[in-house]
């Protein structure tokens, strides 16, 4: 009898109520799908894997409305992201869902060593797929960006070409009027802004939105064009 009681208690501790597990699984799926949509671009490959949630302590009812997702203000692209998944409404809930993220894109790497001041030509580089969540110093993916450029420091074989490693011209300079592009759930919105820093394609800088006056983080995409970062 004692063994049966203990087995029953143990089983009860391991069984997760369906009302908690189902919303948690929906939140995990939403977090993965939303991140893929945020960082997917033509030719890229996005892998998002949400962590399992401990639903034994959660009191979640199925959400009667569509879930929505976002990142915390100031969040940067990293291998581990936390997505806020919300069930809207008076009786709604919010979950912080940890997600392991990989965003694979084609970037330029050197095929042989170059010294500081050397020019960089198309035959000095090749395209390789890399996880850009681990490229905190940015990257260069367009060979046209190398035209007329020299290295600001020496780089070895296999080194990723970063915007800061290239001297010469800048795609955006501090004080320039720029097109600020925002992308959310497949929708693209453009606004005018003023660059508060200088940089080449792939560089990160601050931009003041011309309409709202809000200062946001952005990445230089092309001369006069920047992408708002989540």
Buried (B, 14 or more C-beta within 10 A) or exposed (E): EEEEEEEEEEEEEEEBEEEBBBBBBBBBBBBBBBBBBBBBEEEBBBBBEBEEBEBEEBEBEEBEEEBBBBBEEEBEBEEEBBBBBBBBEEEBBEBEBBBBBBBBBBBBBBEEEBEEEBEBEEEBBBEEEBBBBEBEEBBBBEBEBBEEBBBBBEBEEEBBBBBBBBBBEBBBBEEBEBBBBBBEEEEEEEBEBBBBBBBBBBBBBBBBBEEEEEEBBBBBBBBEBBBBBB
